[in-house]
Amino acid sequence: MRGVVVRMIQVRAEENAILLWNKTTSGTAYISGDELLALYDWAYSGKENGFIRRLKKLPVIHDEDRVVLLSVIESAKYKKAPLRSFCAPESLHIELTSRCHYHCPQCYKGTSQNDLSIDTLLLAIKQAHELSVFQVALGGGEPLLYPFLLDVIKEITTCGMSCSITTSGAGLDHLLLKKLMGAGLNHVQISLNGSTNEVHSRSRQGYLSGVEALHLLSHSNLSYGINWVARRDNIDDLPDMIKLAAEFGSNNINILRYKPSLKEDYAQFCLTEENLLFLESVIRKTKTLAIKLDSAFSALLCRLNGRISFFGGCGAGRRFLALDADGFYRPCSHIDQKEISGNLADTWYHSKKLLQFRTLEDHLSSPCNSCSYLDGCRGCRAIIIKGDGEFYSGEPNCINAIPM
Amino acid sequence: MFLYWEGYEIDGSDTDFDIVLPENRQAVEFVDCFLSIPLFSSKMKPIIYYYKKNKQIKISIQELRNRILSGDYPELFLNMNCLHIEELSADLTKKIYSISKTRDPLEKAYGKVENPCTAPVHQTGFSRGEMTVQLQIEQPGTKAGWYTEEDSRIEGYVNHPELIRSSDPALSCFTMNVGPSFYFEYAMYIMEYLKDSFPGLGTCGGLDCVGGWTDGCTYADSIYAYEKVQFPVIYSVKNTMKRLTEYNLVRSYRRCYKKSWIFEALNEFHLANKKDAKKPEDYNVSFTKYIELVEFALASLQDVFSTLCDTAINIMLPKPQEFLQNPIAVKRLEEVLIENDHDWIYTGYLAFSIVDGQPMYEFRVHWSMKPYLMVLLELVESKEIEFIKKVTYERRGGSNDSSKS
């Protein structure tokens, strides 16, 4: 059942629950159980309690939403979600093109030079809208090279979904930025692997483009952050990266786990035990900037917090789905497994590959199967598959194997 | 369940929330909700601490929040003091009293007290006893497996058994410690207030020292403990006190330990509250000093409860045996005594206040002793116990001087 756009808040029925999404604040709320009953009570009778006031403050609800919420909550009784997943992806990660200005050493993409067919893309957006997907994250290659970019962003945001872009910054100038914002773009993430060109260029190209883009963004109203891939050859630079991000007024620094690339020997650049501990210590000390962690770093996230999060861990097939430049759905941008069906709903509900991701905790081998963080982590299949190739292998070099 | 997080999805990286987990943010919200409970005194700042190598380390509220957000924290303690029931707003007071009917079984005094009140005593410090509430913040999963199927069968003891029994490491866990001698109504109000904002809260009441839920020491104190009996001050405070003391209606005492706990009669008045008291004797004041104190309190522009507390003295009503000279008086008094007439039943308070511009004095006696007090007052009015004045004067050393009370 299609969700309903309620002003800037989108609401969607889930299995005995609802999801609410505020694209202005980028706030997502999951409500079930007693809280759902309280919300239903308010929607039905207007009876307000402390919980309703909390929701209004965030905000994820307004007084005008009562009627619509009532019908969505009632429909939640009949919804059936795939195993351990939502009824639809929260977000779609779309590879607009495999073309790029650069040929970064660490790139995991192939050599093809495709643009995603606009018809396929528009169909995917339509299907996403029908399923009430909340967010679309655009990437590539270099998404700024995509010829229909502005139209696509407009289409996404007109449907009520939010839109973000991950880019090297190459080609981003004042005029383009203005157009992107005019089309409704919500967020930009700039890829930068070092605080200096010297560090950055060990694994990426286009340092100047990235820095100039950050400079441009820092004078705009658009939300933006930095993507930084944690590698052995740039880990010591992290404190300086954080300083740089803070100086540019970046909303966040997103620390991604290095994944096997086509050109590099993974074992040479993946983090050692010492690197992991250093990463942990820098994150713990950082108070000046919001740090995000790639879900491939879920083990670290659990370790930092001493607990799991209810929706934490690998989100492939549970919270998001990827669409590649050839028009195939994949569990994740880093996984080469292509789906046969070109239909979003069909893929989400019936894909056997997605089912494998959804049953990870039932089949993972040691050391993951005995870890207390299993339900909130599940390791990274992209790294595992490109390693020894066994899908359900545990993570051999997990940070949680290192005593605290 | 309710979880909330903020963040835009980024292609190639499923990272819509930052390292501060939604559960940790919610835990901070919970603590903030706890701090906002209107029962708590804003005059006494919360005390927040943890232990490191057996040493208590105090932290601020902001540091508490930061620690919870970081997910990295030892067992944390947050102590709050409650307001006296007479310091609450009228609406809140009404709400508190309405909770009494939910107590199972109902307490003995419920429905029997016309003007319920409690001891007019300021809470001056934190203690594990009355009026202090401690929130214990622990890492998730700490209480996993603590509670059993059998626990969930005790009515009112466990709400949401599935949640309590869960060993789900994603669930935050808080423990609220109160008592001994906390008010049942206060505890239930706190739970209701928290549940109002956190409907998914699963709660489990801890068994007290006698293995019970409501009958043990935890809720031993009562908002119905005393009955208030109020009268206008006629002529003067001094005249009122002279009259009350010469009939032995107001005789101060202090509770002390001499081979056992006893109520020791005093020739001075024992104040129920005394700022900056350093030793027990600091609470004792002479008749003259007491009159000065009361007149000063009545003249100062402070709230009623503060005046009551400033003027409150511990009193012990005379026992029937003191009136043996008049057997009829004794009989009348004994008729209205409850069977269980331990010494403490005679204890109570006397205090003064201004009500609608009129100076008043009030007895606060054990809820079952109002009839006894009224009979005493009748006996005074009808002059049936005039003989007691002579006894009083003799006790004072044969003088008619009230200042030697």
Interface residues (C-beta under 8 A of the other chain):
Chain A: A17 T25 S26 G27 T28 A29 Y30 I31 S32 G33 D34 E35 L37 A38 N49 G50 F51 R53 R54 L58 V60 E90 S91 H93 I94 E95 Q135 V136 A137 L138 G139 P143 S162 S164 I165 T166 N186 H187 Q189 S223 G225 N227 N252 N254 L256 I283 R284 A290 I291 K292 L293 D294 S295 A296 L301 L304 N305 G306 R307 I308 S309 F310 F311 G312 C314 G315 A316 R319 F320 C332 S333 H334 S372 Y373 D375 G376
Chain B: M1 F2 L3 Y4 W5 E6 G7 Y8 E9 I10 D11 G12 S13 D14 T15 D16 F17 D18 I19 V20 L21 P22 E23 N24 E29 C33 S70 G71 D72 Q139 P140 G141 H160 P169 A170 Y193 D196 S197 F198 P199 G200 L201
